[in-house]
Amino acid sequence: MRILAWMDRKNIFRLTPAQGNIGQAIYQSLDMPIDDYETFLVVEQSRVWGKSDAILQIIYRLGWPWRVLAILRFVPRSIRDAIYMVVARHRYRIFGRRQACGLNQPSFSDKII
């Protein structure tokens, strides 16, 4: 989430942790497990995206230069989701582990709900 908060220069997205009250309510309303977060979600009006579809939705909404990566939508979803899950499982090895999510910085306060 910290990376998305940094990339979102136009202040498009609002973020909430899955473990928080709002996140828990969203997961419950979608009949998703509230103790096993295998994906983050993009919720926009009545639409919900998860896994690689969520990533592609974010890329599209961020605009240039990120929108160039939207070409990945032509890769079959099963392949995209498999890659997403591998990265998700190994995210701490790839991106490093932090004690806190980093969203408590004052510069990100307007993005958190």
N, C-alpha and C positions, 0 to 999 in steps of 0.2 A: 504494500500500500504506500510505503514511503516513496518508492520510485514513481508511482502514478501521481502522487501529490506533487512531486517535483516536476514531472512532465506536463501537468495540467496548468499551463501558464494562463489560459483563458478562464480558469476557475469554473469549469463545466461540471465537474463531478463533486459529489458529497460522499464522504466515506464513513462507514461505521464498522467496528469490529464485529465479527460473527458471534463472539462471546458476549457482547453487550446486550442490553435490553432490546434495542431496535433490531439488531442482527438476529437475536434469538426469535423474535416475533416474526421476522421475514422467513426464516428457515422453517418455523412451525407452520406458518400459513401455506407454505409450499410442500408440506409433508416431507421435509428433508430432516435427516438426523441432526439433533442439536448438540451432539457431542463428538461428531466426526466430520470435520470440515474438509472435504476433498476438493472443493473449488470455492472460489469467491464468485460473487454474483454481480451482474450489472442489472439494475432494476430501473426501468424507464416507463412511466405511466403504467400500463397493464402488461408490459412485456418483461420477461426475465431471460437473461442469458447466463450460461455457465460455461466453465472450461474454456476451450479455444474460441467458442462463439463470443464469450465475454471479452476475451482479449481483442478479437477482431472488431467488436463494437467500440471498444475503447480507442483502438487505433484509428478507426474511421472518424470518431468524434473529435479526436485531438487535432485533426487537420495536418497541414504540411509541417514538417517533413515526414511525420509518422504515417500519414495516410498512404504513402508509397508501399508500406508493408501490407496493406489491405489486399494485395495480390495473393496473399496466402489463403484467401477465401476459396481459391480454386483448387486447393489441396483438399482431398476428401476429408470429411469431419472425423472419420474413424482414425485416420493417420494423425490429424492435428491433435485430437484428444489424447491419443497414445503418447505423443511427444509432450503434451501439456502435463500429463500425469507423471512422466519420468522426471521432468523438470521440477514439478511440485514435490515429489518424493525426495529429491536431492537438492532442494533449494538452499538449504543451509550450507552444503558443501560448495554450491555454485556461487551464492551471493553472500555467504557468511551469516553468522548468527549474532544477534544483538540482544541485550537484556530487555530493551523496550522497543516498541515498533517504530519509534522515531517521529510519530505523528503528534507528539506533545510539544513540538517546537512552535513558538508563536507564529511563525510564517505559515503554518498549516492549520491554524485554529479555525479559519473560516471554511475549511473543507470537512470538518468533523461534525457529525450529527449524533 
